[in-house]
Amino acid sequence: MKASIVDLRYKTKEILRAIEAREPVSIYYHGKLKGTIIPAESAKKFDSKKHPLFGMRKGEKKSVRQVMKELRRPRYHDL
């Protein structure tokens, strides 16, 4: 769907219906494309166990606090 800045103000319900129908809305200002509203994905619960970095330090003996302290330390310790 194409919409102008004026349409955003006066035809908000129509634009929201298009977004609910999973249709992207292109916003034009003075005939030039300024942006696109893309419908959000349905609210999914984030599952950290499916993240690619989950289990990266599986055999780590240090506590999370110790590991984070090492990661955040200044870099001049490495010289």
Secondary structure, DSSP 8 states (H G I E B T S, - for coil): -EEEHHHHHH-HHHHHHHHHTT--EEEEETTEEEEEE----------GGGSTTTTTTTT--S-HHHHHHHHHS-GGGG-
